[in-house]
């Protein structure tokens, strides 16, 4: 399990990705909080906090499953899985 830094990422796309992930996924905030991306409550809070912007300039995502981490890397790099 490694941290993956993502850049200029669409939050809705990240949430959709988390819903299809095999393992747990977490978003690490700059303040050090770790939020479960598969949690509906977290998804609602994340969406409400970025209502003014549709993308995340930079975030750290933790994937428990290596396959999810690989898919996330490809999606971040190429924009698709």
Buried (B, 14 or more C-beta within 10 A) or exposed (E): EEEBEBEEBEBBBBBEBBEEBEBBBBBBEEEEEEBBBBBEEBBEEBEEEEEEEEEBEEBBBBBEBEEBBEBBBEBBEEEEE
